[in-house]
């Protein structure tokens, strides 16, 4: 293999010459049939070609030989290590391969939308006058009025592609339109067949990619869809580049070679500079460069660099020639695919990278996003094993947890299976007890009582805070935690039970204690919990006419000068005023000294009768105490690369990382960006890439989600509260929350939860001998997922939504508590499991 310096210099020289050629050749990117009228083209084609195209001479022979030598030299770079240059950049670009489908969808949306509406006419035709079939010169009016329906099909398909609705079906229709174009327009359709067909084939194999509207599956297509989903992205990319490259090479040979007179007319019409070269020689040069580009795309040689040059060429000369940016939108979509995916391969890829072990501690937002990003960076075929250790088997979106108390959010809306979100990540369900940086080992207490030792090469610490009951006598024994879905549901039940009890109690003192609810801790979670308890009481009062609206009290205690100390004084004061307006009694700079079964004791000596106390205090994760660099508050000092001080192979992110930035994240968006950077740096440490620094300015947008009536925010210094802030925060949550899924559970995966359908319908599918069979339909009120929990077996079927579905999610421990605690319920579940053990999960 040649030295890297030689490779870089040789590659730069070839790239420079190719770039110059492409920049000039892009002047001809406007298709001749779009610019010239059919009459003008017929006249030009009837004239003899210039001699340089029909007779060999020193000029054209040297151009042919030079092009051939360039082709050989460029291809040789692929086998001398040039494709291995800038591996870190290639990894980052490859991680965005999922956006290739989105780019192609948008390109086809614009292409078909403009064609169907007549927005992209050829020269001399008015806007909207002549809808076309994919290209300006394929006017439908030439075929007759009976073919006008094609325009409506194009518009409908374009909208489906834009929204991501049944993308594979839309891609099939596009292929059908391309075949119809061959039948109706003949060889004129060949000019676009490879470009449009290649994009459609890619979408057919890869689906919608990112950002799409989930839709129920079409009956009878499950087997075909499973086969399409099994095709590797590299194979779809290979088909795309072969079809697109052939199309580009064909355009160079056919239009600029055999129809050079048309190109000469375009050069004269647009007054394109030829740099002193004779016009006919210039056109031959463009023909060779365009053909060469197509061949290089087909060969898949240094695709990313080649695509960048092509992308710049199209944009530059679209401006020079006064063309619309959308004139060659299909090229832009294809180049996005080439830049992100690189070169494709027909054969299924195999893992060839360096083996390694990356372990992530914590399955909150930071840990989950880190695992998801690593999966994208590594790709499907890798020898690097990613392991995530979390105390639960599901991801909980904590900012919306308090709204479960008030009933504004269903529990199933804020939880998602980690195994579904990170299918290639190994999940260990347990509690981290210790970290040994010297031996590079982590000790984990597994959920079923055993202890496991997990070895790592790189460790990412993304542990969130633990619930704290220390420092206040009686808090552990008499206060309720607020950390899980079960905690939120239990708190809601306790509030309603106290109201039930208070309605029939005559003793005023007992009644006052039953209707007093206290929250200890003015953090974001504590403040939101107090607001949601108040909202729950307000909504429930209509069902308890014996309880006056002024009787229930909700108290919030914070020992610091104001609530939400991490958000600063201004937002803390705004939140306090908002809570007081809702009826929450906020006691700041007030320390709770003790909690008993019947009252809260303050440091001042005041005793407040109270039967429900919630602890919203947090403490550092105990496993971090063993690390020498851990600070007293439990956070780990990190450098600009998120490496923990004194342990270069350990990175920290999220709550446990002391980054030096005091500003709170905007609904975890900053935490998500940090996690993605940490994921790359963990891989960079493993492979020896250059690490990426992290720097963050003070955010201009701050949000504190405190429910529908108490949410506050700061937008560029302007404070907003109430419903507008809540609407914005909810929209922001939808962007942050992991994506919607049609499949709730999959056959063969480990069962973590049971589900009850509140609204909507779903279907149960089983795979038998490679075939998918529908077992039954599920409607509101029915449950599923319990067999895997009761029988301790993998999921025996897949449950897929047929419509938007609202679910109640019961994690394993809570479901088993219900099944064992209520004998009739347990017996019913056991009987149902026995009846359909082989039919549904």
C-alpha positions in Angstrom: 0.0 0.0 0.0 1.3 3.4 -0.9 2.2 5.9 1.9 -0.7 8.1 3.0 1.2 11.3 1.9 1.5 9.9 -1.6 -2.2 8.9 -1.6 -3.3 12.3 -0.4 -1.3 14.1 -3.1 -2.3 11.8 -5.9 -5.9 11.9 -4.8 -5.9 15.7 -4.5 -4.5 16.1 -8.1 -7.1 13.7 -9.5 -9.8 15.3 -7.5 -8.8 18.8 -8.6 -8.9 17.8 -12.2 -12.2 16.0 -11.9 -13.6 19.0 -10.0 -12.6 21.4 -12.8 -14.1 19.1 -15.4 -17.4 18.7 -13.5 -17.8 22.4 -12.8 -17.5 23.1 -16.5 -19.5 20.1 -17.6 -22.3 21.1 -15.2 -23.0 24.0 -17.5 -24.7 21.3 -19.6 -26.8 19.9 -16.8 -29.9 21.5 -18.2 -31.4 18.8 -20.3 -31.5 19.7 -24.0 -35.2 18.7 -24.4 -36.2 21.2 -21.6 -34.5 24.2 -23.2 -35.1 23.7 -26.9 -38.4 23.3 -28.7 -39.0 20.0 -30.5 -38.8 21.8 -33.9 -35.4 23.3 -33.0 -34.1 20.0 -31.9 -35.3 18.3 -35.1 -33.5 20.9 -37.1 -30.3 20.6 -35.1 -30.3 16.8 -35.2 -30.7 17.0 -39.0 -27.4 18.8 -39.3 -24.1 16.9 -39.5 -22.1 16.6 -36.3 -18.8 18.5 -36.0 -15.7 16.6 -37.3 -14.3 16.1 -33.8 -17.2 13.7 -33.1 -16.9 11.8 -36.4 -13.3 11.6 -37.2 -10.2 10.6 -35.2 -7.6 13.3 -34.7 -4.9 14.2 -32.3 -7.2 16.3 -30.1 -10.0 13.8 -29.6 -7.7 10.8 -29.3 -5.7 12.6 -26.6 -9.0 13.4 -24.8 -10.2 9.8 -25.0 -6.9 8.4 -23.7 -6.7 11.1 -21.0 -10.2 10.2 -19.8 -9.4 6.5 -19.8 -6.2 7.1 -17.8 -8.1 9.3 -15.3 -10.7 6.5 -14.9 -8.0 3.9 -14.2 -6.2 6.3 -11.8 -9.3 7.2 -9.9 -10.3 3.5 -9.5 -6.8 2.6 -8.4 -7.2 5.0 -5.5 -9.9 2.7 -4.2 -7.3 0.0 -3.8 -4.4 2.0 -2.4 -5.9 3.1 0.9 -7.6 6.4 -0.3 -11.0 5.1 0.7 -9.6 4.7 4.3 -8.7 8.4 4.5 -10.6 10.5 7.1 -12.3 7.4 8.7 -13.8 9.5 11.5 -15.6 11.7 9.0 -16.8 8.7 7.1 -18.2 7.2 10.2 -20.0 10.4 11.1 -21.5 10.7 7.6 -22.4 7.0 7.6 -24.4 7.5 10.8 -26.8 9.7 8.9 -27.6 7.0 6.4 -31.1 6.8 7.7 -31.7 10.3 6.3 -31.0 9.1 2.7 -34.6 7.9 2.4 -35.8 11.3 3.7 -33.7 13.1 1.1 -35.0 10.9 -1.7 -38.6 11.3 -0.5 -38.3 15.0 -0.6 -36.7 15.0 -4.0 -39.4 12.8 -5.5 -42.1 14.9 -3.8 -40.8 18.0 -5.5 -40.2 16.2 -8.8 -43.7 14.6 -9.0 -45.4 17.5 -7.4 -44.0 19.9 -10.0 -44.7 17.5 -12.8 -48.3 16.8 -11.8 -49.2 20.5 -11.3 -47.2 21.8 -14.3 -44.9 23.8 -12.2 -41.8 22.7 -14.0 -42.6 23.4 -17.7 -40.1 23.3 -20.6 -39.0 26.5 -22.3 -41.9 28.3 -24.0 -44.7 26.7 -21.9 -46.5 28.7 -19.2 -46.8 27.5 -15.6 -49.7 25.1 -14.9 -50.4 24.8 -18.6 -49.0 21.3 -19.2 -48.6 18.7 -16.5 -45.9 16.2 -17.3 -44.7 12.7 -16.4 -41.7 13.3 -14.2 -39.9 15.6 -16.6 -40.7 18.9 -18.4 -40.4 17.4 -21.9 -42.8 14.5 -21.2 -46.0 16.5 -21.5 -49.2 14.5 -20.8 -51.2 16.6 -23.3 -49.2 14.9 -26.1 -50.8 11.6 -25.1 -54.4 13.0 -25.1 -57.0 13.9 -22.5 -57.5 10.3 -21.5 -54.1 10.3 -19.8 -54.7 13.3 -17.6 -55.3 11.1 -14.6 -51.5 10.5 -14.4 -51.1 14.0 -13.0 -53.4 13.3 -10.1 -51.6 10.1 -9.4 -48.3 12.0 -9.3 -49.7 14.5 -6.9 -51.1 11.8 -4.6 -47.9 9.9 -4.6 -45.9 13.1 -3.9 -48.0 13.8 -0.8 -47.5 10.2 0.4 -43.8 10.6 0.0 -43.7 13.9 1.8 -45.6 12.7 4.8 -44.0 9.3 4.8 -47.3 7.4 4.4 -47.0 3.9 2.9 -43.7 4.8 1.3 -43.0 1.4 -0.1 -46.4 1.4 -1.8 -45.7 4.9 -3.2 -42.3 3.7 -4.5 -44.0 0.9 -6.2 -46.4 3.3 -7.9 -43.4 5.4 -9.0 -41.9 2.3 -10.6 -45.2 1.7 -12.3 -45.3 5.3 -13.6 -41.7 4.8 -15.0 -42.8 1.6 -16.8 -45.9 3.4 -18.1 -43.6 6.2 -19.4 -41.6 3.6 -21.4 -44.9 2.4 -22.9 -46.3 5.9 -23.7 -43.2 8.0 -24.5 -40.8 5.3 -25.6 -37.1 6.0 -25.5 -37.6 9.6 -24.3 -38.4 8.0 -20.8 -34.9 6.4 -20.8 -33.4 9.8 -20.1 -34.9 9.7 -16.6 -35.5 6.0 -15.9 -32.3 5.3 -14.0 -32.6 8.4 -11.8 -36.3 8.1 -10.9 -36.2 4.3 -10.9 -33.1 4.1 -8.7 -34.7 6.4 -6.1 -37.9 4.4 -6.1 -36.0 1.1 -5.8 -34.1 2.4 -2.8 -37.3 3.5 -1.1 -38.9 0.2 -1.8 -36.1 -1.6 0.0 -35.4 0.8 2.8 -38.8 2.3 3.5 -39.5 5.8 4.8 -36.3 6.2 6.9 -36.7 9.1 9.3 -39.7 11.3 10.0 -42.8 9.5 8.8 -46.4 9.0 9.8 -46.9 5.4 11.3 -49.7 3.6 9.5 -51.2 0.1 9.9 -49.9 -2.7 7.8 -51.8 -3.7 4.7 -53.3 -7.2 5.1 -51.4 -9.9 3.2 -48.2 -7.9 2.8 -46.4 -8.8 6.0 -44.2 -11.5 4.4 -43.2 -9.3 1.6 -42.5 -6.4 3.9 -40.4 -8.6 6.2 -38.3 -9.6 3.2 -37.8 -6.0 2.1 -36.9 -4.9 5.6 -34.2 -7.7 5.7 -32.3 -6.2 2.8 -29.2 -4.4 3.9 -28.9 -0.7 3.2 -25.7 -1.3 1.2 -27.6 -3.4 -1.3 -30.2 -0.8 -1.8 -27.4 1.8 -2.3 -25.7 -0.5 -4.8 -28.8 -0.7 -6.9 -29.3 3.1 -6.7 -25.8 4.0 -7.7 -25.8 1.5 -10.6 -29.1 2.8 -12.0 -28.2 6.5 -11.4 -24.7 6.1 -12.7 -25.9 4.4 -15.9 -28.4 7.1 -16.4 -25.8 9.9 -16.1 -23.4 8.0 -18.4 -26.2 7.5 -20.9 -27.1 11.2 -20.9 -23.4 12.0 -21.6 -23.1 9.6 -24.5 -26.5 10.0 -26.1 -27.2 13.8 -25.7 -23.7 15.3 -25.7 -22.2 12.7 -28.0 -24.8 11.8 -30.6 -26.7 15.1 -30.3 -23.8 17.5 -29.9 -25.5 20.1 -32.1 -28.2 20.6 -29.4 -25.6 21.2 -26.8 -23.8 23.7 -29.0 -27.0 25.6 -29.4 -27.5 25.8 -25.6 -23.9 27.0 -25.1 -24.5 29.8 -27.6 -28.0 30.6 -26.2 -26.7 30.9 -22.6 -23.3 32.4 -23.6 -21.4 29.9 -21.5 -17.7 30.7 -21.5 -15.5 28.0 -23.1 -12.2 29.4 -21.8 -10.8 29.8 -25.3 -11.6 26.2 -26.3 -13.5 25.6 -29.5 -17.2 25.0 -28.8 -17.2 21.5 -30.4 -14.2 20.5 -28.4 -15.7 21.9 -25.3 -18.9 19.8 -25.8 -16.8 16.7 -26.3 -15.1 17.4 -23.1 -18.4 17.8 -21.3 -19.6 14.5 -22.8 -16.5 12.7 -21.6 -16.7 14.2 -18.1 -20.4 13.4 -17.7 -19.9 9.9 -19.0 -16.9 9.5 -16.7 -19.0 10.7 -13.7 -21.7 8.1 -14.4 -19.1 5.3 -14.7 -17.4 6.3 -11.4 -20.8 6.4 -9.7 -21.6 2.9 -11.0 -18.2 1.7 -9.8 -18.8 3.2 -6.4 -15.3 4.7 -6.1 -14.8 7.5 -3.5 -18.5 8.3 -3.7 -18.6 10.8 -0.9 -15.9 13.1 -2.4 -17.3 12.7 -5.9 -20.8 13.6 -4.6 -19.6 16.7 -2.9 -18.1 18.0 -6.2 -21.2 17.1 -8.1 -23.4 18.8 -5.5 -21.4 22.0 -5.7 -21.4 21.9 -9.5 -25.2 21.6 -9.8 -25.8 24.4 -7.4 -23.2 26.7 -9.0 -24.3 26.4 -12.6 -28.0 26.4 -11.7 -27.4 30.0 -10.6 -25.2 30.8 -13.7 -27.8 29.5 -16.1 -30.7 31.1 -14.3 -32.4 27.8 -13.6 -34.7 27.0 -10.7 -33.0 25.3 -7.7 -35.6 22.5 -8.2 -34.7 22.0 -11.8 -32.5 19.0 -10.9 -33.9 18.1 -7.5 -33.7 14.4 -8.2 -29.9 14.8 -8.5 -29.7 16.5 -5.1 -31.7 13.7 -3.5 -29.4 11.1 -5.0 -26.3 12.9 -3.9 -27.6 13.1 -0.3 -27.8 9.3 -0.4 -24.2 9.0 -1.9 -22.8 11.4 0.7 -24.3 9.6 3.7 -24.1 6.0 2.6 -21.0 6.1 0.5 -20.6 3.2 -1.9 -23.0 0.3 -1.9 -22.3 -3.4 -2.2 -24.5 -6.2 -3.5 -23.2 -8.8 -1.1 -24.3 -8.6 2.5 -21.6 -6.8 4.5 -19.6 -8.6 7.1 -18.1 -7.1 10.3 -14.4 -6.2 9.7 -13.8 -3.6 12.4 -11.8 -3.9 15.6 -13.6 -5.8 18.3 -14.4 -3.9 21.5 -16.8 -3.5 24.4 -18.6 -0.2 25.1 -20.7 -0.2 28.3 -23.3 2.5 29.1 -24.5 2.9 32.7 -28.0 4.3 32.9 -31.0 4.2 30.6 -32.3 7.7 30.9 -32.3 10.2 28.2 -28.5 10.6 28.1 -27.8 6.8 28.2 -30.5 5.9 25.7 -29.4 8.6 23.2 -25.8 7.5 23.6 -26.7 3.9 22.8 -28.9 4.9 19.8 -26.1 7.1 18.4 -23.6 4.3 18.8 -25.8 2.0 16.9 -25.9 4.5 14.0 -22.2 5.2 14.1 -21.3 1.5 14.2 -23.9 0.3 11.7 -25.5 -3.1 11.5 -22.3 -5.0 10.9 -19.7 -4.5 13.6 -17.6 -6.3 16.1 -18.1 -3.7 18.7 -20.5 -4.8 21.4 -22.6 -2.1 23.1 -24.1 -2.9 26.5 -26.5 -0.8 28.4 -27.1 -1.3 32.2 -30.4 0.1 33.6 -32.5 -0.6 36.6 -35.6 -0.9 34.3 -36.1 -2.6 31.0 -38.0 0.4 29.6 -37.2 4.1 29.0 -39.1 6.6 31.1 -39.5 10.2 29.8 -39.2 11.9 33.2 -40.3 15.5 32.4 -43.8 14.2 31.8 -44.0 11.8 34.8 -45.8 14.2 37.2 -48.5 14.7 34.6 -49.4 11.0 35.1 -50.6 12.1 38.6 -52.9 14.7 37.2 -54.2 12.4 34.4 -53.0 14.6 31.6 -50.7 11.9 30.3 -51.4 8.2 30.0 -48.6 6.1 31.4 -48.0 4.3 28.1 -47.2 7.6 26.4 -44.0 8.2 28.2 -42.5 4.7 28.4 -40.8 2.7 25.6 -39.0 -0.5 25.5 -35.2 0.0 25.5 -34.8 -3.2 23.4 -37.1 -1.8 20.8 -35.3 1.6 20.7 -31.9 0.0 20.6 -32.3 -3.4 19.0 -28.6 -4.1 18.6 -27.6 -3.1 22.1 -27.4 -5.7 24.9 -29.5 -4.7 27.9 -28.7 -5.8 31.4 -31.6 -5.3 33.8 -30.1 -4.5 37.1 -28.6 -1.9 39.5 -25.0 -0.7 39.2 -23.2 -1.3 42.6 -19.6 -0.5 41.9 -17.1 0.6 39.2 -13.5 -0.6 39.1 -11.5 1.7 36.8 -8.3 -0.2 37.2 -9.7 -3.6 36.1 -12.3 -2.0 33.8 -15.2 -3.8 35.3 -18.6 -2.9 36.6 -20.5 -4.9 39.2 -24.3 -5.2 38.7 -27.0 -6.6 40.9 -29.3 -8.3 38.5 -33.1 -8.0 38.7 -33.5 -11.6 39.8 -31.1 -11.5 42.7 -27.8 -12.6 41.1 -24.6 -10.5 40.6 -22.9 -10.0 37.3 -19.5 -8.6 36.3 -19.4 -6.6 33.1 -16.1 -5.9 31.4 -15.5 -2.9 29.2 -13.0 -1.1 27.0 -14.8 2.2 27.2 -17.3 3.2 29.8 -20.0 5.8 29.6 -21.5 6.9 32.9 -25.0 8.3 32.4 -26.6 7.5 35.7 -29.4 9.7 36.9 -30.0 10.8 40.5 -31.4 8.3 43.0 -34.4 9.1 45.1 -33.2 10.4 48.5 -34.8 10.1 51.9 -31.7 10.9 54.0 -31.4 13.9 56.2 -35.1 14.0 57.3 -36.1 11.6 60.1 -39.2 9.7 59.1 -39.1 10.6 55.4 -38.1 7.1 54.4 -40.8 5.4 56.5 -43.7 7.8 55.8 -43.1 9.6 52.5 -44.0 8.4 49.0 -41.3 8.4 46.2 -41.8 9.9 42.8 -39.5 8.2 40.4 -41.4 5.6 38.4 -44.8 5.1 36.7 -45.9 3.0 39.6 -45.0 5.8 42.0 -47.1 8.3 40.0 -50.1 6.0 39.8 -49.9 5.1 43.5 -49.8 8.8 44.4 -52.8 9.5 42.3 -54.6 6.6 44.0 -53.7 7.9 47.4 -54.9 11.4 46.7 -58.3 10.1 45.5 -58.6 7.7 48.5 -57.9 10.5 50.9 -60.7 12.6 49.3 -63.0 9.6 49.5 -62.2 9.2 53.2 -62.5 12.9 54.0 -65.9 13.2 52.4 -67.5 10.9 55.1 -65.3 12.0 58.1 -67.1 14.4 60.5 -64.1 15.3 62.7 -62.7 18.6 61.4 -59.1 17.9 62.5 -59.0 14.5 60.8 -60.7 15.9 57.7 -58.1 18.7 57.6 -55.2 16.2 57.8 -56.7 14.0 55.1 -57.0 16.9 52.7 -53.5 18.2 53.2 -50.9 17.0 50.8 -47.2 17.9 51.2 -44.3 17.8 48.7 -40.7 18.0 50.0 -38.3 19.5 47.5 -38.7 22.4 45.1 -36.9 20.8 42.2 -38.5 20.5 38.8 -40.0 17.2 39.6 -41.3 18.3 43.1 -42.7 21.6 41.7 -44.4 19.8 38.9 -45.8 17.1 41.2 -47.3 19.8 43.5 -49.0 21.5 40.5 -50.4 18.2 39.2 -51.8 17.2 42.6 -53.6 20.5 42.7 -54.9 19.9 39.1 -56.1 16.4 40.1 -57.9 17.7 43.1 -59.5 20.5 41.1 -60.8 18.1 38.5 -62.0 15.6 41.2 -63.9 18.1 43.3 -67.0 17.8 41.1 -67.4 14.2 42.2 -67.1 15.1 45.9 -69.8 17.7 46.6 -69.3 17.4 50.4 -65.7 18.8 50.1 -65.4 22.6 49.7 -63.0 24.0 47.1 -61.0 25.7 49.8 -60.6 22.7 52.0 -57.8 20.7 50.1 -54.3 22.1 50.7 -51.2 21.3 48.6 -47.9 22.4 50.3 -44.5 22.6 48.7 -41.4 22.9 50.9 -38.0 24.1 49.6 -35.1 24.9 51.9 -33.4 27.2 49.3 -34.5 30.8 48.7 -36.8 29.8 45.9 -38.1 26.9 43.9 -36.4 25.6 40.8 -33.0 26.8 42.0 -31.3 25.4 38.9 -33.3 27.8 36.6 -32.2 31.0 38.3 -34.0 33.5 40.5 -36.3 35.0 37.8 -37.8 31.7 36.6 -38.0 30.5 40.2 -40.0 33.5 41.3 -42.2 33.1 38.2 -42.9 29.5 39.0 -43.7 30.3 42.6 -46.2 32.9 41.6 -47.8 30.6 39.1 -48.1 27.8 41.7 -49.6 30.2 44.2 -52.2 31.3 41.6 -53.2 27.7 41.2 -53.6 27.3 44.9 -50.4 25.6 45.9 -48.9 26.9 49.2 -45.2 27.4 48.5 -42.9 27.6 51.5 -39.4 28.6 50.5 -36.3 28.8 52.7 -38.2 26.3 54.9 -36.6 23.1 56.0 -38.6 20.0 56.9 -37.2 18.6 60.2 -39.2 15.4 60.5 -42.1 13.4 59.0 -44.5 11.3 61.0 -47.5 9.3 59.9 -49.8 12.2 60.8 -47.9 15.4 60.3 -44.9 17.3 58.9 -42.6 18.9 61.4 -40.7 22.0 60.2 -37.4 23.3 61.5 -39.2 26.2 63.1 -41.1 23.7 65.3 -44.4 24.2 63.4 -46.4 21.0 63.0 -48.7 20.5 60.0 -51.3 17.7 60.1 -50.8 15.7 56.8 -51.5 12.2 55.7 -49.8 12.2 52.3 -46.1 13.3 51.9 -44.2 13.1 48.7 -40.4 13.2 48.6 -38.9 14.8 45.5 -35.4 14.9 46.9 -32.5 13.4 44.9 -29.1 12.0 45.8 -26.0 11.0 43.8 -25.8 7.5 42.4 -24.1 5.4 45.1 -21.9 3.5 42.5 -20.0 6.7 41.7 -18.7 7.1 45.3 -15.8 4.6 44.5 -14.4 6.8 41.7 -11.6 9.0 43.1 -12.6 12.1 41.1 -16.3 12.1 42.3 -17.3 15.4 43.9 -19.3 15.6 47.1 -22.5 16.3 45.1 -21.9 13.0 43.3 -21.0 14.5 39.9 -17.9 13.6 38.0 -15.6 16.4 36.7 -15.0 16.0 32.9 -12.9 17.7 30.3 -14.0 19.2 27.1 -14.2 15.7 25.6 -16.4 14.4 28.5 -13.5 12.3 29.8 -13.6 11.8 33.6 -10.6 13.3 35.3 -8.0 10.6 36.1 -9.7 7.9 33.9 -9.4 8.6 30.2 -11.4 5.5 29.3 -14.4 6.6 31.3 -16.8 9.3 29.9 -19.7 10.9 31.8 -22.8 12.7 30.5 -26.1 13.9 31.9 -26.8 14.5 35.5 -23.6 12.9 36.8 -21.2 15.0 34.5 -19.8 18.3 35.9 -19.3 20.1 32.6 -19.1 23.6 34.0 -22.3 24.7 32.4 -24.8 25.8 35.0 -27.7 26.6 32.7 -30.4 23.9 32.7 -31.1 22.0 29.5 -34.2 22.8 27.5 -36.3 19.7 28.1 -33.1 17.6 27.8 -32.2 18.8 24.3 -28.7 19.8 25.5 -28.4 16.5 27.2 -29.3 14.7 24.0 -26.6 16.6 22.1 -24.1 15.9 24.8 -25.0 12.2 24.7 -24.5 12.0 20.9 -21.1 13.7 21.3 -20.1 11.3 24.0 -21.1 8.3 21.8 -18.8 9.5 19.1 -16.0 10.1 21.5 -16.4 6.7 23.1 -16.0 5.1 19.6 -13.2 7.5 18.8 -11.3 6.3 21.9 -11.8 2.8 20.8 -10.6 3.3 17.1 -8.1 6.0 17.7 -10.0 8.8 16.0 -9.7 12.5 16.9 -12.0 13.4 19.8 -14.6 16.1 19.3 -14.7 19.0 21.8 -17.9 20.2 23.5 -18.7 23.8 24.1 -22.1 25.3 24.9 -23.3 28.8 25.2 -26.0 29.9 27.6 -29.3 28.8 26.1 -31.7 31.4 24.9 -34.6 29.1 25.5 -35.6 27.7 28.9 -38.6 25.6 29.8 -39.9 24.3 33.1 -42.8 21.8 32.3 -45.1 22.1 35.3 -48.3 20.9 33.8 -50.9 22.6 31.7 -51.5 25.5 34.1 -48.1 26.1 35.7 -45.5 25.6 32.9 -43.2 28.6 32.6 -40.5 29.5 30.0 -38.1 32.1 29.0 -37.7 32.9 25.3 -34.7 35.1 24.6 -35.3 36.8 28.0 -39.1 37.1 27.6 -41.0 35.2 30.2 -44.0 33.1 29.2 -46.3 31.1 31.5 -49.5 29.1 31.5 -51.1 27.6 28.4 -48.8 29.1 25.7 -45.7 27.8 27.5 -47.4 24.4 28.0 -48.2 24.1 24.3 -44.7 24.9 23.4 -43.2 22.5 25.9 -45.5 19.7 24.8 -44.5 20.2 21.2 -40.8 20.2 22.3 -41.5 17.0 24.2 -42.8 15.3 21.1 -39.5 16.2 19.3 -37.5 14.8 22.2 -39.5 11.7 22.9 -38.3 8.6 20.9 -40.4 8.0 17.8 -43.8 6.4 17.5 -44.0 2.8 16.6 -46.6 0.6 14.9 -45.3 -2.6 16.5 -45.8 -2.6 20.3 -44.0 -5.9 20.9 -42.1 -8.3 18.6 -42.1 -12.1 18.5 -39.0 -13.5 20.2 -38.0 -10.6 22.3 -37.9 -10.7 26.1 -41.1 -9.5 27.8 -40.8 -6.5 30.1 -44.4 -5.2 30.2 -48.0 -6.1 29.8 -50.5 -3.8 28.0 -54.1 -2.9 28.2 -55.8 -1.2 25.2 -57.7 1.9 26.2 -58.6 3.0 22.7 -57.8 1.8 19.2 -57.2 -1.6 17.5 -54.2 -3.9 17.0 -53.5 -7.2 15.4 -51.6 -10.2 16.7 -49.2 -11.8 14.2 -47.2 -15.0 14.5 -44.3 -16.1 12.3 -44.5 -19.8 11.4 -41.9 -21.3 9.0 -41.0 -17.8 7.7 -44.7 -16.9 7.1 -46.6 -14.3 9.0 -50.1 -15.3 10.1 -52.8 -13.1 11.7 -54.0 -14.7 14.9 -56.6 -12.2 16.0 -57.6 -8.6 16.4 -57.5 -6.8 19.7 -59.9 -4.0 20.7 -60.3 -1.5 23.5 -60.5 -3.3 26.9 -58.3 -6.3 25.9 -54.9 -7.0 27.2 -51.8 -8.6 25.7 -48.2 -9.3 26.6 -49.0 -11.1 29.8 -48.0 -14.6 28.6 -44.3 -13.7 28.4 -44.5 -12.4 32.0 -46.5 -15.2 33.6 -44.8 -18.1 31.8 -41.3 -16.4 31.7 -40.9 -17.1 28.0 -40.0 -14.9 25.0 -42.8 -13.1 23.2 -44.7 -15.7 21.2 -46.1 -13.2 18.7 -46.0 -9.6 17.4 -48.6 -7.1 18.2 -49.0 -4.3 15.5 -51.3 -1.3 15.6 -54.1 -1.1 13.1 -55.0 2.5 14.2 -53.7 5.0 16.7 -53.7 3.2 20.0 -53.7 4.4 23.6 -52.2 1.9 26.0 -51.9 1.3 29.8 -48.4 -0.1 30.3 -47.8 -2.4 33.3 -44.1 -3.1 34.0 -43.2 -6.6 35.0 -42.9 -6.0 38.7 -46.2 -4.1 38.9 -48.1 -6.6 36.8 -46.8 -9.5 38.9 -47.8 -7.7 42.1 -51.4 -7.4 40.7 -51.5 -11.0 39.5 -50.3 -12.4 42.8 -52.1 -10.0 45.1 -55.5 -10.5 43.6 -56.4 -14.2 43.4 -59.3 -13.8 41.1 -57.3 -11.7 38.7 -54.4 -14.1 38.8 -56.7 -17.1 38.1 -58.3 -15.3 35.1 -54.9 -14.5 33.6 -53.7 -18.0 34.1 -56.8 -19.4 32.4 -56.5 -17.0 29.5 -52.8 -17.8 29.1 -53.6 -21.5 28.9 -56.3 -21.1 26.3 -54.1 -19.0 23.9 -50.5 -19.8 24.8 -49.7 -20.7 21.2 -51.7 -17.9 19.7 -50.6 -14.6 21.2 -47.8 -13.2 23.4 
